[in-house]
Amino acid sequence: MAAEDQFYYGNAENKLNSKGQVAIPARFRLADSEEDRKRGYVLVRGEGKCVYMYTHRKFAAIKDNARSVAEKRNDLNFFRRFMSEAQAVELDTQGRFVMPQILMRQVGIKGPSIYFAGIGDRIEIWDPEMYRAVVGADQEYEATRSQAARDIFRF
């Protein structure tokens, strides 16, 4: 799959092991090229209370966007801080990585369960309870989805 065709969808919940490792759900790993999986991923605090997970290739574009935002704001310290907060993680042979404690604290992931959501160009990592609280109840989603379905599925 070409990098520009890569996208994530679906969700899964996995548990941290005693070493602080968690496995990326297979459906997400398999969406990436073998080269991307070997290089590992970049984790960065996202909007709200989650961590964004990107391949290194995709994070290169995010880095460029962050630099552009910093230049527009004339705020080099923003770029320094943004880049210094990013965490590179490598996968072991079972597709596990160590979830950085600092990111877990920043977004309120308590563990041991970790919720993964495929959101197009990235994977979001959440505390399962926080995800349900932020994203909303099923009734709210169903009402919104019902209203938008005609536009979503029109080609």
N, CA and C of each residue as an Amber inpcrd file, in Angstrom:
protein
   465
   0.8480000  -1.1700000   0.0000000   0.0000000   0.0000000   0.0000000
   0.8960000   1.2360000   0.0000000   0.6280000   2.1730000  -0.8720000
   1.3980000   3.4030000  -0.9240000   1.0920000   4.2360000   0.3180000
   2.0920000   5.0080000   0.7620000   1.9380000   5.8030000   1.9820000
   0.7290000   6.7300000   1.8980000   0.4700000   7.3030000   0.7130000
  -0.6580000   8.2220000   0.5900000  -2.0010000   7.4960000   0.6440000
  -2.0080000   6.1700000   0.4210000  -3.2400000   5.3860000   0.4790000
  -3.5150000   4.8320000   1.8750000  -2.5510000   4.9440000   2.7550000
  -2.6490000   4.3690000   4.0780000  -3.6730000   5.1310000   4.9160000
  -4.5450000   4.3930000   5.5790000  -5.4470000   5.0070000   6.5380000
  -5.8670000   3.9690000   7.5580000  -6.2980000   4.4670000   8.6950000
  -6.6990000   3.6030000   9.8020000  -8.1900000   3.7710000  10.0700000
  -8.8280000   2.6720000  10.4300000 -10.2270000   2.7140000  10.8410000
 -10.4720000   1.5750000  11.8130000 -11.5490000   1.6940000  12.5390000
 -11.8880000   0.6700000  13.5250000 -11.3410000   1.0250000  14.8930000
 -11.5180000   0.1000000  15.8290000 -11.0540000   0.3230000  17.1890000
 -10.7380000  -1.0010000  17.8500000  -9.9920000  -0.9290000  18.9210000
  -9.6560000  -2.1160000  19.6960000  -9.1820000  -1.6770000  21.0750000
  -9.2930000  -2.5760000  22.0020000  -8.8220000  -2.3170000  23.3530000
  -7.8150000  -3.4010000  23.7080000  -6.6270000  -2.9910000  24.1390000
  -5.5850000  -3.9200000  24.5640000  -5.1170000  -3.5260000  25.9520000
  -4.4480000  -4.4430000  26.6130000  -3.9870000  -4.1900000  27.9790000
  -2.4740000  -3.9910000  28.0270000  -2.0600000  -3.0950000  28.9160000
  -0.6410000  -2.9350000  29.2140000  -0.1780000  -4.1760000  29.9620000
   1.0200000  -4.6500000  29.6560000   1.5640000  -5.7570000  30.4340000
   2.3830000  -5.2070000  31.6030000   2.9950000  -6.0710000  32.3800000
   3.7300000  -5.6470000  33.5750000   4.9490000  -4.7830000  33.2410000
   5.4170000  -4.8110000  32.0020000   6.5570000  -3.9940000  31.5800000
   6.1180000  -2.6590000  30.9770000   4.8040000  -2.3900000  30.9780000
   4.3060000  -1.1420000  30.4020000   4.1680000  -1.1920000  28.8940000
   4.1800000  -2.4080000  28.3460000   4.0470000  -2.5790000  26.8990000
   2.5930000  -2.8320000  26.5300000   2.2370000  -2.3960000  25.3330000
   0.9180000  -2.6630000  24.7840000   1.0970000  -2.9620000  23.3030000
   0.2900000  -3.8620000  22.7770000   0.3810000  -4.2160000  21.3550000
  -0.5070000  -3.3080000  20.5270000   0.0310000  -2.8300000  19.4100000
  -0.7950000  -2.1200000  18.4360000  -1.7140000  -3.1650000  17.8160000
  -2.9930000  -2.9180000  17.7540000  -3.8850000  -3.8990000  17.1290000
  -3.3980000  -4.2740000  15.7270000  -3.4830000  -5.5520000  15.4050000
  -2.9600000  -6.0660000  14.1380000  -3.5210000  -5.3180000  12.9330000
  -4.8220000  -4.9810000  12.9440000  -5.4060000  -4.3000000  11.7760000
  -4.7070000  -2.9810000  11.4970000  -4.2200000  -2.2970000  12.5390000
  -3.5200000  -1.0360000  12.3430000  -2.0910000  -1.2760000  11.8520000
  -1.4160000  -2.2590000  12.4510000  -0.0450000  -2.5720000  12.0100000
  -0.0390000  -2.9720000  10.5460000  -1.0140000  -3.7830000  10.1470000
  -1.0350000  -4.2860000   8.7810000  -1.3760000  -3.2200000   7.7530000
  -1.9000000  -2.0780000   8.1990000  -2.1670000  -0.9660000   7.2840000
  -0.8700000  -0.2610000   6.8930000   0.1990000  -0.5020000   7.6510000
   1.4820000   0.1560000   7.4000000   2.4110000  -0.7560000   6.6100000
   3.3230000  -0.1510000   5.9040000   4.3250000  -0.9350000   5.1720000
   5.2690000  -1.5940000   6.1730000   5.9330000  -2.6310000   5.7380000
   6.9070000  -3.3000000   6.5980000   8.0130000  -2.3260000   7.0000000
   8.4060000  -1.4800000   6.0780000   9.4360000  -0.4710000   6.3650000
   8.9750000   0.4700000   7.4860000   7.7210000   0.9400000   7.4040000
   7.1950000   1.8190000   8.4520000   7.1430000   1.0930000   9.7960000
   6.7090000  -0.1530000   9.7980000   6.6520000  -0.9130000  11.0580000
   8.0390000  -1.0800000  11.6580000   9.0340000  -1.3340000  10.8220000
  10.4100000  -1.5040000  11.3200000  10.9620000  -0.2110000  11.9060000
  10.5980000   0.9250000  11.3300000  11.0810000   2.2190000  11.8390000
  10.4170000   2.5930000  13.1570000   9.2190000   2.0580000  13.3960000
   8.5010000   2.3930000  14.6100000   7.5470000   3.5520000  14.3670000
   7.1170000   4.1540000  15.4410000   6.0810000   5.1790000  15.3870000
   6.4800000   6.3740000  16.2360000   5.7610000   7.4590000  16.0470000
   5.9570000   8.6510000  16.8630000   4.6450000   8.9250000  17.5950000
   4.7550000   9.1200000  18.8950000   3.6090000   9.4450000  19.7300000
   3.7190000  10.9000000  20.1570000   2.6110000  11.5960000  20.0780000
   2.5790000  13.0010000  20.4880000   1.2200000  13.2920000  21.1010000
   1.2060000  14.1430000  22.1170000  -0.0580000  14.5010000  22.7450000
  -0.9580000  15.1610000  21.7150000  -2.1800000  14.6690000  21.6180000
  -3.1210000  15.1810000  20.6280000  -4.0860000  16.1810000  21.2210000
  -5.1120000  16.4810000  20.4450000  -6.1740000  17.3550000  20.9460000
  -6.9500000  16.5960000  22.0030000  -7.4160000  17.3080000  22.9930000
  -8.2010000  16.6550000  24.0230000  -7.3370000  15.7520000  24.8780000
  -7.8720000  14.6500000  25.2570000  -7.2150000  13.7500000  26.1950000
  -6.7790000  12.4500000  25.5320000  -6.0270000  12.5650000  24.4370000
  -5.5350000  11.3600000  23.7740000  -4.1320000  11.5920000  23.2510000
  -3.5110000  10.5040000  22.8340000  -2.1920000  10.5230000  22.2130000
  -2.3750000  10.1730000  20.7530000  -1.7370000  10.9360000  19.8740000
  -1.7460000  10.6210000  18.4500000  -0.5400000   9.7430000  18.1390000
  -0.7540000   8.7440000  17.3050000   0.3070000   7.8420000  16.8740000
   0.4400000   7.9430000  15.3590000   1.6550000   8.2420000  14.9060000
   1.9340000   8.3850000  13.4790000   3.1310000   7.5210000  13.0910000
   3.1810000   7.1190000  11.8310000   4.4190000   6.5570000  11.3110000
   5.4310000   7.7070000  11.2340000   6.6920000   7.3810000  11.1690000
   7.7150000   8.4280000  11.0280000   7.4810000   9.2210000   9.7470000
   7.0870000   8.5440000   8.7010000   6.8450000   9.2080000   7.4180000
   5.7470000  10.2720000   7.5530000   4.6450000   9.9170000   8.1980000
   3.5480000  10.8690000   8.3770000   3.9290000  11.9700000   9.3630000
   4.6900000  11.6170000  10.3970000   5.0790000  12.6210000  11.3760000
   5.9850000  13.6880000  10.7630000   6.7110000  13.3520000   9.7150000
   7.5440000  14.3510000   9.0320000   6.6770000  15.5130000   8.5510000
   5.4930000  15.2210000   8.0340000   4.5760000  16.2860000   7.5920000
   4.0210000  17.0530000   8.7840000   3.7460000  16.3610000   9.8880000
   3.2630000  17.0160000  11.1010000   4.3360000  17.9720000  11.6190000
   5.5860000  17.5300000  11.6080000   6.7080000  18.3780000  12.0410000
   6.7650000  19.6450000  11.2040000   6.6180000  19.4950000   9.8930000
   6.6320000  20.6650000   9.0080000   5.4750000  21.6060000   9.3240000
   4.2960000  21.0590000   9.5970000   3.1520000  21.8890000   9.9770000
   3.4280000  22.6220000  11.2890000   4.0160000  21.9260000  12.2660000
   4.3180000  22.5500000  13.5630000   5.3300000  23.6860000  13.3860000
   6.3280000  23.4770000  12.5440000   7.3130000  24.5330000  12.2810000
   6.6280000  25.7370000  11.6380000   5.7500000  25.4920000  10.6910000
   5.0280000  26.5670000  10.0110000   4.1670000  27.3610000  10.9960000
   3.4710000  26.6610000  11.8870000   2.6520000  27.3250000  12.9040000
   3.5420000  28.1850000  13.8030000   4.6740000  27.6450000  14.2200000
   5.5920000  28.3950000  15.0840000   6.1250000  29.6380000  14.3800000
   6.4620000  29.5080000  13.0920000   6.9730000  30.6570000  12.3430000
   5.9000000  31.7330000  12.1890000   4.6680000  31.3250000  11.8940000
   3.5700000  32.2920000  11.7630000   3.3250000  33.0370000  13.0670000
   3.4900000  32.3320000  14.1720000   3.2790000  32.9470000  15.4900000
   4.5420000  33.6350000  16.0110000   5.6410000  33.4840000  15.2650000
   6.9390000  34.0020000  15.7040000   7.2640000  33.4550000  17.1030000
   7.1070000  32.1500000  17.2410000   7.2290000  31.4910000  18.5420000
   8.0430000  30.2020000  18.3950000   9.3540000  30.3640000  18.3230000
  10.2330000  29.2090000  18.1760000  10.1380000  28.2780000  19.3770000
   9.8400000  28.8140000  20.5530000   9.7190000  27.9550000  21.7400000
   8.5670000  26.9670000  21.6130000   7.4990000  27.3560000  20.9030000
   6.4060000  26.4140000  20.6570000   6.9370000  25.1910000  19.9040000
   7.7110000  25.4390000  18.8470000   8.2450000  24.3320000  18.0540000
   9.1920000  23.4770000  18.8900000  10.0440000  24.1210000  19.6710000
  10.9660000  23.3710000  20.5470000  10.1800000  22.4450000  21.4740000
   9.1780000  22.9930000  22.1010000   8.4000000  22.2220000  23.0740000
   7.6370000  21.0930000  22.3820000   7.0080000  21.4160000  21.2540000
   6.2420000  20.4050000  20.5240000   7.1380000  19.2270000  20.1450000
   8.2810000  19.5170000  19.5780000   9.1710000  18.4420000  19.1300000
   9.7830000  17.6860000  20.3110000  10.0780000  18.3810000  21.3890000
  10.6900000  17.6920000  22.5270000   9.6940000  16.7930000  23.2550000
   8.3910000  17.0590000  23.1070000   7.3700000  16.2120000  23.7310000
   7.0810000  14.9520000  22.9230000   7.4420000  14.9480000  21.6440000
   7.1880000  13.7690000  20.8020000   8.0600000  12.6080000  21.2800000
   7.5010000  11.4100000  21.2300000   8.2010000  10.2120000  21.6950000
   8.2370000   9.1670000  20.5920000   9.4390000   8.7320000  20.2280000
   9.5790000   7.6460000  19.2540000   9.4660000   6.3190000  19.9980000
   8.7170000   5.3760000  19.4170000   8.6000000   4.0430000  20.0070000
   8.8880000   3.0050000  18.9220000   9.5030000   1.9250000  19.3430000
   9.8030000   0.8120000  18.4350000   8.9590000  -0.3810000  18.8180000
   8.6240000  -1.1810000  17.8310000   7.8370000  -2.3930000  18.0760000
   8.7550000  -3.5780000  18.3000000   8.3630000  -4.4630000  19.2010000
   9.0710000  -5.7220000  19.3250000   8.4930000  -6.6970000  18.2950000
   8.9350000  -7.9230000  18.3230000   8.4960000  -8.8890000  17.3090000
   7.0180000  -9.2360000  17.4170000   6.3920000  -8.9110000  18.5500000
   4.9670000  -9.1850000  18.7330000   4.1080000  -7.9370000  18.5270000
   4.7200000  -6.8630000  17.9930000   3.9680000  -5.6450000  17.7200000
   3.6850000  -4.7920000  18.9400000   4.4590000  -5.0160000  20.0100000
   4.2690000  -4.2430000  21.2370000   5.2610000  -3.0870000  21.3060000
   4.8630000  -2.0430000  22.0270000   5.7540000  -0.9290000  22.3080000
   5.5410000  -0.5090000  23.7560000   6.5180000   0.1800000  24.3180000
   6.3810000   0.6970000  25.6760000   5.6310000   2.0130000  25.5990000
   4.5190000   2.0960000  26.3080000   3.7160000   3.3160000  26.3540000
   4.3870000   4.2890000  27.3200000   4.8430000   5.4530000  26.8130000
   5.5530000   6.4080000  27.6820000   4.6760000   6.9060000  28.8350000
   5.1940000   6.7750000  30.0450000   4.4600000   7.1850000  31.2420000
   4.1070000   8.6650000  31.2170000   4.9970000   9.4920000  30.6950000
   4.7290000  10.9300000  30.6840000   3.5070000  11.2550000  29.8310000
   3.3670000  10.5980000  28.6870000   2.1910000  10.8270000  27.8450000
   0.9310000  10.2920000  28.5180000   1.0550000   9.1520000  29.1870000
  -0.0970000   8.6000000  29.8860000  -0.5940000   9.5770000  30.9520000
   0.3350000  10.1560000  31.7050000  -0.0560000  11.1300000  32.7340000
  -0.6910000  12.3700000  32.1110000  -0.1010000  12.8690000  31.0220000
  -0.5910000  14.0950000  30.4000000  -2.0300000  13.9730000  29.9100000
  -2.4140000  12.7930000  29.4340000  -3.7570000  12.6450000  28.8640000
  -4.7050000  11.8340000  29.7470000  -4.2260000  11.3810000  30.8990000
  -5.1080000  10.6940000  31.8450000  -5.3630000   9.2290000  31.5490000
  -4.4200000   8.5590000  30.8840000  -4.5630000   7.1090000  30.6850000
  -4.1290000   6.4220000  31.9720000  -5.0580000   5.7230000  32.5990000
  -4.7820000   5.0860000  33.8760000  -4.2980000   3.6420000  33.7100000
  -4.7140000   2.9960000  32.6180000  -4.3880000   1.6040000  32.4240000
  -5.2390000   0.7440000  33.3390000  -5.1840000  -0.5390000  33.2860000
  -4.3130000  -1.2680000  32.3670000  -4.8420000  -1.3370000  30.9300000
  -6.0960000  -0.9600000  30.7130000  -6.6360000  -1.0230000  29.3530000
  -6.2870000   0.2420000  28.5760000  -6.0080000   0.0520000  27.3070000
  -5.6970000   1.1360000  26.3770000  -6.6590000   1.0000000  25.2010000
  -7.2850000   2.0930000  24.8160000  -8.2440000   2.0850000  23.7000000
  -7.5740000   2.6940000  22.4810000  -7.5850000   1.9800000  21.3660000
  -7.0210000   2.4380000  20.0930000  -8.1760000   2.7350000  19.1320000
  -8.1380000   3.9000000  18.5080000  -9.1550000   4.2730000  17.5210000
  -8.4540000   4.6860000  16.2340000  -8.8350000   4.0610000  15.1200000
  -8.3110000   4.4520000  13.8200000  -9.0580000   5.6750000  13.3270000
  -8.3320000   6.7550000  13.0740000  -8.9560000   8.0310000  12.7100000
  -8.3260000   8.5270000  11.4070000  -8.4460000   7.7360000  10.3540000
  -7.9270000   8.1600000   9.0530000  -6.4190000   8.1360000   8.9940000
  -5.7950000   9.3050000   9.1410000  -4.3470000   9.3920000   8.9780000
  -3.5640000   9.0720000  10.2360000  -4.2460000   8.8060000  11.3430000
  -3.5470000   8.5310000  12.5900000  -4.3180000   7.5080000  13.4170000
  -3.6290000   7.0140000  14.4300000  -4.2340000   6.1830000  15.4570000
  -4.3140000   7.0520000  16.7010000  -5.4680000   7.0600000  17.3540000
  -5.5720000   7.7540000  18.6240000  -5.5470000   6.7290000  19.7430000
  -4.8510000   7.0670000  20.8300000  -4.7170000   6.1950000  21.9920000
  -5.3670000   6.8990000  23.1780000  -6.3200000   6.2080000  23.8060000
  -7.1450000   6.7950000  24.8590000  -7.2180000   5.8980000  26.0870000
  -7.5460000   6.4860000  27.2070000  -8.0810000   5.7390000  28.3230000
  -9.5080000   5.3750000  27.9010000  -9.9220000   4.1200000  28.0010000
 -11.2530000   3.7400000  27.5010000 -12.4070000   4.5620000  28.0860000
 -12.3690000   4.8310000  29.3710000 -13.4470000   5.6240000  29.9950000
 -13.4410000   7.0540000  29.4670000 -12.2600000   7.6190000  29.2860000
 -12.1430000   8.9850000  28.7770000 -12.6820000   9.0600000  27.3530000
 -12.3790000   8.0310000  26.5430000 -12.8830000   8.0230000  25.1680000
 -14.4020000   8.0950000  25.1560000 -15.0290000   7.2430000  25.9460000
 -16.4940000   7.2240000  25.9820000 -17.0610000   8.5500000  26.4960000
 -16.3940000   9.1610000  27.4720000 -16.8740000  10.4340000  28.0210000
 -16.7210000  11.5710000  27.0130000 -15.6020000  11.6020000  26.2940000
 -15.3340000  12.6960000  25.3620000 -16.1220000  12.5360000  24.0680000
 -16.1320000  11.3390000  23.5260000 -16.7740000  11.1190000  22.2280000
 -18.2970000  11.1590000  22.3570000 -18.8090000  10.7560000  23.4900000
 -20.2480000  10.8700000  23.7070000 -20.9470000   9.5350000  23.7700000
 -22.1540000   9.6140000  24.2110000 -22.9810000   8.4200000  24.3620000
 -23.4350000   7.9150000  22.9990000 -23.7980000   6.6570000  22.9360000
 -24.2730000   6.0500000  21.6940000 -25.5000000   6.7640000  21.1330000
 -26.3910000   7.2300000  21.9890000 -27.6000000   7.9100000  21.5200000
 -27.2450000   9.1920000  20.7680000 -26.2630000   9.9430000  21.2860000
 -25.8440000  11.1750000  20.6180000 -25.2650000  10.8630000  19.2350000
 -24.4190000   9.8390000  19.1840000 -23.8040000   9.4620000  17.9120000
 -24.8630000   9.0190000  16.9170000 -25.7900000   8.2020000  17.3630000
 -26.8170000   7.6940000  16.4520000 -27.6560000   8.8250000  15.8650000
 -27.9740000   9.8140000  16.6730000 -28.7520000  10.9510000  16.1700000
 -27.9580000  11.7190000  15.1200000 -26.7030000  11.9880000  15.4000000
 -25.8460000  12.7120000  14.4480000 -25.6240000  11.8920000  13.1890000
 -25.3390000  10.6090000  13.3510000 -25.0710000   9.7360000  12.2060000
 -26.2880000   9.6420000  11.2970000 -27.4410000   9.5180000  11.9070000
 -28.6710000   9.4180000  11.1330000 -28.8660000  10.6660000  10.2690000
 -28.5980000  11.8190000  10.8260000 -28.7470000  13.0710000  10.0930000
 -27.7210000  13.1950000   8.9670000 -26.5030000  12.6840000   9.1870000
 -25.4240000  12.8670000   8.2170000 -25.3130000  11.7390000   7.1950000
 -25.9860000  10.6270000   7.4270000 -25.8120000   9.4340000   6.5950000
 -26.0330000   9.6970000   5.1100000 -27.0640000  10.4370000   4.7770000
 -27.3370000  10.7000000   3.3730000 -26.1530000  11.3680000   2.6630000
 -25.5380000  12.3330000   3.3560000 -24.3890000  13.0290000   2.7690000
 -23.1330000  12.1630000   2.7840000 -22.9520000  11.3820000   3.8280000
 -21.7650000  10.5390000   3.9310000 -21.7170000   9.5060000   2.8270000
 -22.8200000   8.8440000   2.5630000 -22.8250000   7.7200000   1.6370000
 -23.1860000   8.1060000   0.2000000 -23.2890000   9.3680000  -0.0860000
 -23.5610000   9.8460000  -1.4430000 -22.2420000   9.9370000  -2.2050000
 -22.2200000   9.3700000  -3.3940000 -20.9940000   9.4220000  -4.2090000
 -21.2610000  10.1490000  -5.4960000
